[in-house]
């Protein structure tokens, strides 16, 4: 039977009810005006019949449904999932058709500072929205998304010379020194480092495993530990659970008395060690604009200075394309190779020593 509009005696509200294409409908009309309610009933009946005859209309599903399906469809890094959940909280329950450039700009005004860099807008809003919509398009839920990506002004890539890295580590608190050495020696991202556990470390073989659920690319990555990192880890007083701890206090006999893992490991941009990092940078007399992620830039610039191999750098650093690592080519001035080897290998004579040998 077609949809009809009736008025409830108890409340006076208008109700749309009936059966269309085998689907039973009974719900309150959005308006108490009989003419508007009748138009709503007609539109609802038309939409139900259209879906029955031609299938579900593209973009009829919600952005939230597509986002949750996207997250569950494969391994996603914690940072990527955090960005998506932040978007969902701000974007509300909207259809896929409404997730467009206008909505992205609205989210930019809502979530980011007015002086946010174009790259921040791209990474925090455009990229996750586009990934979800591309996934939904493959399922036939919406059309191909189109976004205008702002041009990013490429700033200077910050990195440290070997002598600056030595000063930074020497100026850091004792519990931070192994972590900073590990970051410089492996090129690990902060979220990769604070989640790594001892079962993922092979000190004898000089290898660390970063699992797919913790990497930015969503793929497992094996990092090769230079001797400086092996030595820093070997001197830690514990051998189980998370490798890096926020604080370790020792008894007089050298055994750990109080060990606490990083509680807020999901903080981004190096925020897990924000206070300790700022103090170390200031005491070392380095650029106060440095952030922990610059140690990954340091590792990459050192790697290219030693090997002159962009493909190898891309693979060992876990970047998706070679283009992303071209920024590190020729950053390090000529003549620093010996100092880099001394830092990584802790030896004075490195003429016959080649770091990062795979075994």
C-alpha positions in Angstrom: 0.0 0.0 0.0 1.3 3.5 -0.7 2.5 5.7 2.1 -0.1 7.8 3.9 0.0 10.6 6.4 -2.1 10.3 9.6 -2.3 12.4 12.7 -1.9 10.9 16.1 -4.8 11.7 18.5 -2.5 11.6 21.5 0.1 14.1 20.4 -1.2 15.6 17.2 2.1 14.7 15.4 1.9 13.5 11.8 3.0 10.0 11.0 4.1 8.5 7.7 3.2 4.8 7.4 2.6 2.1 4.8 4.4 -0.6 2.8 6.4 0.1 -0.4 8.3 -2.6 -2.4 7.9 -5.0 0.6 9.4 -2.5 3.0 7.3 -1.5 5.9 7.5 2.2 6.9 6.3 3.9 10.0 7.9 7.1 11.2 7.2 10.6 12.3 7.1 13.3 9.7 9.7 16.0 10.0 6.9 18.7 9.8 3.5 19.0 11.4 2.2 20.8 8.2 0.0 18.3 6.3 1.2 19.5 2.9 4.9 19.3 3.8 4.4 15.8 5.4 2.6 14.6 2.2 5.5 15.8 0.1 7.9 14.0 2.4 5.9 10.8 2.1 5.9 11.1 -1.7 9.7 11.7 -1.8 10.4 8.8 0.5 8.2 6.5 -1.6 10.0 7.6 -4.8 13.4 6.9 -3.2 12.4 3.5 -2.0 11.1 2.5 -5.5 14.1 3.9 -7.2 16.4 1.9 -5.0 14.4 -1.2 -5.6 14.4 -0.8 -9.4 17.9 0.7 -10.0 19.9 -0.2 -6.9 21.3 2.0 -4.1 22.0 5.5 -5.2 25.8 6.3 -5.3 26.9 8.5 -2.4 23.8 7.6 -0.3 26.0 5.8 2.3 27.5 7.9 5.1 31.1 9.0 5.3 31.3 7.4 8.8 30.3 4.0 7.4 32.9 4.3 4.6 35.6 5.4 7.1 35.0 2.5 9.5 35.0 0.0 6.6 38.2 1.5 5.3 39.9 1.1 8.7 38.8 -2.5 9.0 39.8 -3.4 5.4 43.5 -3.6 6.1 46.4 -2.6 8.4 46.4 1.1 9.2 49.0 2.9 11.3 47.9 4.3 14.6 48.6 7.9 13.4 46.4 7.4 10.4 43.6 5.9 12.4 43.8 8.8 14.9 43.5 11.3 12.1 40.4 9.5 10.8 38.7 9.3 14.2 39.4 13.0 14.7 37.8 13.7 11.3 34.7 11.6 12.2 34.3 13.4 15.5 34.3 16.8 13.7 32.5 15.9 10.5 29.4 14.3 11.9 27.0 12.0 10.1 27.1 13.2 6.5 26.5 11.3 3.3 29.5 10.6 1.1 28.3 13.1 -1.5 28.8 15.9 1.1 32.5 14.9 1.8 33.9 17.3 -0.7 36.3 20.3 -1.0 33.9 22.6 0.8 33.6 20.2 3.7 37.5 19.9 3.8 37.8 23.7 4.1 35.2 23.7 6.8 37.2 21.1 8.7 40.4 23.1 8.2 38.7 26.1 9.9 37.4 23.9 12.7 40.4 21.7 13.5 43.6 23.7 12.5 45.1 26.9 13.6 44.7 29.9 11.3 48.4 29.8 10.6 48.6 26.1 9.9 51.0 25.2 7.0 49.5 23.9 3.8 51.2 20.6 4.4 49.5 20.2 7.7 46.1 20.8 6.1 47.0 18.2 3.4 48.2 15.5 5.8 45.5 16.1 8.5 42.4 16.5 6.4 42.8 16.1 2.6 44.8 12.8 2.7 42.6 10.8 5.1 39.4 12.1 3.3 40.8 11.2 -0.1 41.9 7.7 1.1 38.4 7.0 2.5 36.6 8.3 -0.6 39.0 6.4 -3.0 38.2 3.2 -1.0 34.4 3.9 -1.2 34.7 4.6 -4.9 36.2 1.1 -5.5 33.2 -0.4 -3.7 30.8 1.6 -5.9 29.5 3.8 -3.1 30.5 7.1 -4.6 32.2 8.8 -7.5 35.9 9.5 -7.8 36.9 12.2 -5.3 38.5 15.5 -6.4 40.3 17.8 -4.0 42.5 20.9 -4.7 45.7 20.2 -2.8 47.5 23.5 -1.7 51.0 23.9 -2.9 53.4 23.4 0.0 56.3 25.7 0.5 59.3 23.4 1.0 61.2 24.6 4.0 64.7 23.7 5.0 65.2 20.1 6.1 66.7 20.1 9.5 69.3 17.5 10.4 72.4 17.2 12.7 76.1 16.8 12.0 77.7 14.0 13.9 79.3 16.3 16.5 75.9 18.0 17.1 74.2 14.6 17.6 76.9 13.7 20.1 76.3 17.0 22.0 72.5 16.4 22.0 72.8 12.9 23.4 75.4 13.9 26.0 73.1 16.8 27.1 70.0 14.5 27.4 68.7 12.9 30.6 70.2 9.4 31.1 66.9 7.6 30.4 66.6 9.5 27.0 70.1 8.8 25.7 69.4 5.2 24.5 66.2 6.4 22.8 67.9 9.3 21.0 70.8 7.0 19.9 68.3 4.5 18.6 66.5 7.2 16.6 69.7 8.5 15.0 71.0 5.0 14.3 67.9 3.5 12.8 65.8 6.4 11.4 62.8 5.2 13.4 59.8 7.4 13.8 58.9 8.2 17.4 55.8 6.1 17.5 57.7 3.2 16.1 60.4 3.5 18.8 58.2 3.9 21.8 56.1 0.8 20.9 59.0 -1.5 20.1 59.4 -4.4 22.5 62.4 -6.5 23.4 61.1 -9.5 21.5 61.4 -7.4 18.3 65.1 -6.6 19.0 68.0 -8.9 17.9 71.1 -7.5 19.5 73.3 -10.4 18.2 72.1 -10.0 14.6 71.9 -6.2 14.9 68.2 -5.9 13.8 65.0 -4.3 14.9 61.5 -5.1 13.6 58.8 -2.5 13.2 55.5 -4.2 12.7 52.9 -3.1 10.1 50.4 -1.8 12.6 53.0 0.7 13.9 54.5 2.0 10.7 53.3 5.0 8.7 53.2 2.9 5.5 51.3 0.0 7.1 54.1 -2.4 6.1 56.6 -4.3 8.2 60.1 -2.8 8.2 63.4 -4.3 9.4 65.9 -1.8 10.7 69.6 -2.6 10.9 71.2 -1.6 14.2 74.7 0.0 14.0 77.0 -0.7 16.9 76.1 2.6 18.7 72.5 1.5 18.9 73.4 -2.1 19.9 75.6 -0.8 22.7 72.9 1.7 23.9 70.3 -1.1 24.1 72.7 -3.7 25.6 73.3 -1.3 28.6 69.6 -1.0 29.4 68.8 -2.7 32.7 65.7 -4.6 31.5 65.0 -7.3 28.9 61.3 -7.6 28.6 58.3 -5.5 27.6 58.8 -2.1 26.0 62.4 -1.3 25.2 62.2 2.4 26.0 60.9 3.5 29.4 60.0 6.9 30.6 62.0 6.6 33.8 64.3 4.0 35.3 65.6 4.3 38.9 68.2 1.9 40.0 69.0 0.4 43.4 72.5 0.6 44.7 73.3 -2.9 43.3 72.3 -1.6 39.8 69.0 -3.5 39.5 65.9 -1.5 38.4 63.7 -0.2 41.2 61.1 1.7 39.3 60.4 1.2 35.6 57.5 2.8 33.8 56.6 2.6 30.1 55.5 5.6 28.1 51.9 6.1 29.2 50.8 8.4 26.4 52.5 6.7 23.5 49.9 8.0 21.0 51.1 11.6 21.2 52.5 12.8 17.9 55.3 15.0 16.6 57.6 13.8 19.4 55.3 14.9 22.2 56.2 11.8 24.1 59.5 13.3 25.1 58.6 17.0 24.7 60.0 18.3 28.0 63.2 16.2 28.0 63.9 17.0 24.4 63.5 20.7 24.8 66.0 20.6 27.8 68.5 18.6 25.9 68.4 20.8 22.8 68.8 23.9 24.9 71.7 22.5 26.9 73.4 21.3 23.7 73.2 24.8 22.2 71.3 23.6 19.1 68.5 25.2 17.1 65.5 25.4 19.4 63.2 24.7 16.3 64.6 21.1 16.2 62.0 18.3 16.8 62.6 14.6 17.5 61.5 13.7 13.9 64.6 15.6 12.7 66.6 12.7 14.0 65.0 10.6 11.2 66.2 13.3 8.7 69.6 13.0 10.3 69.7 9.3 9.8 68.6 9.7 6.2 71.1 12.4 5.3 73.9 10.3 6.9 72.7 7.1 5.1 73.0 8.9 1.7 76.3 10.5 2.6 77.7 7.0 3.2 76.0 5.0 0.4 74.9 7.4 -2.3 72.0 5.0 -3.0 68.4 6.5 -3.0 66.7 3.2 -3.6 68.4 1.6 -0.7 67.6 4.6 1.5 63.9 4.4 0.4 63.7 0.7 1.2 65.5 0.8 4.5 63.7 3.9 5.7 60.2 2.7 4.8 59.3 5.5 2.3 56.7 4.7 -0.3 58.6 6.2 -3.3 62.1 7.3 -4.2 60.8 10.8 -4.8 60.2 11.2 -1.1 63.9 10.6 -0.3 65.5 12.9 -2.9 65.4 15.7 -0.4 68.1 14.0 1.6 70.6 13.7 -1.3 73.6 16.0 -0.8 72.4 17.5 2.4 75.5 16.4 4.2 78.7 18.3 3.2 81.6 16.4 1.8 84.1 15.2 4.4 81.7 14.2 7.1 81.8 10.5 6.3 84.5 9.6 8.8 82.7 11.5 11.6 79.5 9.6 10.7 81.2 6.3 10.9 82.9 7.1 14.2 79.5 8.0 15.6 77.8 4.8 14.3 80.7 2.5 15.1 82.4 4.0 18.1 85.9 3.4 16.6 88.7 5.8 15.7 89.9 4.2 12.6 87.1 3.5 10.2 88.9 3.3 6.9 88.0 -0.3 6.4 84.6 -0.3 8.1 81.3 -0.1 6.3 78.2 0.4 8.4 74.8 -1.2 7.6 76.2 -4.4 6.3 73.4 -6.9 5.9 74.0 -10.4 7.3 
